Amino acid sequence: GTEPGEYVPILMGRSITNLVVQLAVLKCGCGYVPIDPEFPLSRQQFLIQDCGARRVVTDDLTESGLSLSGVQRINYSESSLLPDAVSEQNLGLRTHPQAAAYCMYTSGSTGVSKGVVVPHSAVIRLAINNGYAQIGSTDCLSHVSNPAFDASTFEVWAALLNGARIAIVPQKDFLDVLLFLNILREEYVTVLWLTVGFFSQAARALGPLFHQFRYVITGGDVVSVEPVRHILRNCGPETLLNAYGPTECTTFTTTYPVKWLAEYATSIPIGHPMGNAQVYILNRELEPAPIGGTGELYIGGAGVALGYLNRPGMTAERFVADPFSTRSGTRMYKTGDLGRWRPDGEIEFLGRNDF
């Protein structure tokens, strides 16, 4: 009963069921809205109402304390939704590259939570021919991120769009380092994404497995030098990447392959733009800052989101015209982050402009 262009919240933890529902929502020409069932009920209710949902998909593991007036709750676990009860006919819908693939809400730590609307083309650019990680059919990516966190976009779609496997790590196993190590070893995970916080804590424990990984990617915060130095000295992965990117620009915008660290190094660059991304470091007059000069990071290119759902004023404020693009109508995202170009062409992150 859904119509193309609708938003369908998925109120589930990470699981194979969640992935199936994401695919089903996209197959219907709709955009999925991941919601963490651990969120307070008031936040869950706000997100469902804010995206104008007519249906919410849940499973038997999800609490049913929500009061959803006028919203249909679809329980995936019910027998009426099992494969032998549904049509096998292809829906045959054609989806435009700029149609919404998902709407992911920010944490709201700096104000009201905002729904970031990301198109299909931005996800394709993140996952395929991206210039930083060539994923193939022999790879296995671990799925450790909360589905409502944008790192899950990389974990899920970089795997599925390249024919790779996904090893879904339950939360209780992820929080136990030994259980986590066993899953990584048994599933032979080759691509691992970890937030900076967990990466710093787990660097030593993961040491025996690092030789197994083709890519280990960390990001989401400023990575400290010491855990990286420890990994490089103790048989690190084939490629260790420090990644940077706001939700508004589809997970990753810049990456830095860490191959060595100088003895005097106190920080690690966030690198250079990935495929189909542009990064500008501009002063207050929106002019490029000189090499070594501090400015605000603006991001252009295929990863830029469509904007904030139902917030035209805020969208106009943060998604501005790109004066450096030769294509009319292109926009760049005003990040609020500060940085500078290093002489070697890499970007150094210098914090927020609103701390």
Salt bridges, closest charged atoms under 4 A:
GLU6 OE2 - ARG54 NH2 2.48
GLU6 OE1 - ARG55 NH1 3.90
ASP50 OD2 - ARG311 NH1 3.38
ASP139 OD2 - ARG214 NH1 2.65
GLU155 OE1 - HIS143 ND1 2.78
ASP173 OD1 - LYS172 NZ 3.13
GLU187 OE1 - ARG165 NH1 3.40
GLU226 OE2 - ARG229 NE 3.93
GLU263 OE2 - ARG233 NH2 3.69
GLU296 OE1 - LYS334 NZ 3.02
ASP337 OD1 - ARG352 NH1 2.92
ASP344 OD2 - ARG342 NH2 2.58
GLU346 OE1 - HIS272 ND1 3.02
GLU348 OE1 - ARG340 NE 3.21
ASP354 OD1 - ARG352 NE 3.19
